[in-house]
Amino acid sequence: MIRMRLRVGFAAWFTAALCAAQGRAPIPQQLTFTPFHASGIYEIGETVGWTVTPGPEEPAYAFQWTIRRNNAVVLKKGTLDLSSGKDRIEIAGDEPEMIYVSIEPVAKPGGGNAGGFVGGNTGRNNGHYAVGAAVAPTRIGLEAPRPADFDSFWSGKLAAQAEVPIHAALTPAATDVVGVEMSTFVLDALKSKVQGYLAKPAKEGKFPALMLLQYAGVYALNARGVAERAAEGWLVMDVDAHDKLPSDPSGGVPRNYQAVGNTDRETSYFLGMYLRDSRALDYLTTRPDWDGKTIVLMGTSMGGQQSLVLAGLRPEKITAVLVCVPAGADANGDLHGRKAGYPNWPTDDPKVAHTALYFDPVNFASRIQAPVLAAMGFIDTISPPAGVWTALNQIPGPKEPLPMIESEHNNLTPQKEQNWDARSKEVLEILLHGGEFKPRELK
């Protein structure tokens, strides 16, 4: 499958895709896949596979399939034959890996295809299907070592930022959510400013803190969503990924910001982003209305990326980390047989590949002390699951992988992330009321 390039216009694409995924008619399903293991997880030596049968809609096309290790290395190809009413796609799992199967439509002989292909399960309505499985995923490891000066580089940056006074400036912001006080905030960080929304219950007291970190793109933040979290009882900081007003949909930020400065760790756009996240945490811990003990990081896609990074940068401050399809992990995957995803850096450039090591969540993960809940889509092409597993496997403490075996990226197949929605809500309730998040073991 051709990797989706997200170099320009990500925010517009993301928003359009999300609206389309949530508001359109159901995509026709011509094929149904039943995994040999309902969990989607296999041990080395087991046969990984699916029984394929016609879906609710009669198949209008023929289909060819390709099995890839980590959606990169081709292992096997074939043609789907449903003449007997079913077929099988299978392969032996022979190492710790993610198995990705692309099932692509082709015109039936004499059938024609003038109108193009429709249907599929990847959220694109182009006739394309995909299925995924994990083989010994808790053993998927690093393919490149952390840089020897990784810790000293980031310690130096945090020390330099500590010399910059925070100079917090808050401006009241209107909200129609009852019982909530909300403001915009501006903080001084190293060579930039941190901006976003802050909201809290409109009463005296000390509250557990929830930091929301943002998915990729340039857009106005969801002020009402922040207020609704505060109405639940949280002290909420919603941190813009960019140095701009949270209500501003553009702020002059380049649309290809993720590529800015990617040949040098001193100029990478992610340097400022990660430091702004850390500065937001600095400010949060000074607030007299914080309860002094609970700080939860939460984010999806690039927001998950930032959450894992911040938990590694500031491990002593974080209570729990809740991430859905975190991006950026294993950014150099293309160099070692794993299809990389966002930020889709061209790692065939040695300077870019070297820079990536300093911003990859997998290299922050070994520093994380807080328990982590992480959902991954087994057919995700934007936050590939092999990278998510790699990051999780570096975390020394408790973590709870949450496989979403039928899910592409969350904006493409939002209806397939119910497990994340339910479990993250459950964990937040526990933490909000002073309980402890105890990750469940993978089954």
Secondary structure, 3 states (H helix, E strand, C coil): CCCCCCCCCHHHHHHHHHHHHHHCCCCCCCEEEEECCCCCEECCCCEEEEEEEECCCCCCCEEEEEEEECCCEEEEEEECCCCCCCEEEEEECCCCEEEEEEEEEECCCCCCCCCCCCCECCCCCCCEEEEEEEECHHHCCCCCCCCCCHHHHHHHHHHHHHCCCCCCEEEECCCCCCCEEEEEEEEEECCEEEEEEEEEECCCCCEEEEEEECCCCCCCCCHHHHHHHHHHCCEEEEECCCCCCCCCCCCCCCCCHHHCCCCCCCCCHHHHHHHHHHHHHHHHCCCCCEEEEEEEEEEECHHHHHHHHHHHHCHHHCCEEEEECCCCCCCCHHHHCCCCCCCCCCCCCHHHHHHHCCCCHHHCHHHCCCCEEEEEECCCCCCCHHHHHHHHHHCCCCEEEEEECCCCCCCCCHHHCHHHHHHHHHHHHHHHCCCCCCCCCCC
